[in-house]
Amino acid sequence: MIQASGLVRRYGARTVLDALTWTFPTGLRTHIQAPNGSGKTTLFRCLLGLERHRGSVLFDEQPLDAVRDAVGMVFDEPVVYPRLSGTTNLRLLCGTEPDQTVLNELDLGPSLLARRVCGYSAGERKQLALGLCLASRPRYVFLDEVDEGLDDATKLRVADLIRRLPWRATVLTAGHDPGFFGLVADEVVNLGEGRLRRAA
């Protein structure tokens, strides 16, 4: 469970999050939908402690620092070492031995992982980022624009993997493809005017 209470984030005179309060239940996949610029990525960054904000965030009643190793994330632009191979990225960034089942389901095979990431397509980079996120079986998963750059077949495979993760995780997603996220989400909430509201 992730509990956000009274989150406020402003950029100058612009209020992006306005006393936002919401509980994301354990084991549920919640999709946050909103137009570009509405604050989805800002919300994720505040929940993850990557931006200063007012208010509080608790992960199963604990502060982020107590559960940081149990948090996985994918942002629109994957954070990887482009001059290193996929295998080396996994070894350096996973923090644990990767779950081979997850890598196989993402089609991250030996031939792809042996190549330098700078030679990957946008979709392959996103698959690697998702592998880095999920291979350690995090209890809290943040996926921002995880579908961007993926072809239709890979989207279906990724959606299926997220929907049936073999461990109980609280999953938050954000993005613009209703077909993809409709396959993934248990619930959909709208972000508007700095607050979350359950979709009709």
C-alpha positions, 0 to 999 in steps of 0.5 A: 500500500502506498499512502500519499497525504496532502502532496503539494508541488508548485513550480513558481505560481503554477500548482501541479499537485494541490493537497493530493491525497490518495491510497494505492492498495497493496496488490492493485494495478492503478493507472493514472490518466491525464493529458500531457503536462498535467503532472503524472511524472511529477506525481511519480517523482514526488512519491519516489522522493525525487522532487521536493514537495509538501505532504507525506508518502508512506509505503506500508506505513513506512518511509521511503528510505525503509523500503527503497530496495523494494521499489522499481521504476521505469521512466519515459527515458530509461536510465541505463549505461549506453556504452555497456552491454545489456548484461553489464547493465543488469549486473550493475543496476539490478542489485541482485541476481535477475529473475530469468523468467522475467527476462525471458518473458520480455524477450531479453535473450543472450544475443540482445543482452550481449550488445551495447545498449547504444545500439538498441532501438527505443523499444529494446531500451524500454524492454531492458529498463522494464527488465531492470525494474522487474527482475528483482521482484519489487513490491512497489512498481512505478511505470511511466510511459512504459509502452512508448517505443514498443511494437504491438506484439511486444506491448501485448507481451509486456501487458500480460507480464505486468498483469500476472506478476508472480509476486504481489506488487503495488503497481502504478502506471501512467501513459496515453494508450488506453488499449495497452493500459486497459489490459493492465489496470485494475482501476483507473484514476484521473489526475486533474487540477492537482488532484486524483479522482476515480474514473467514471 
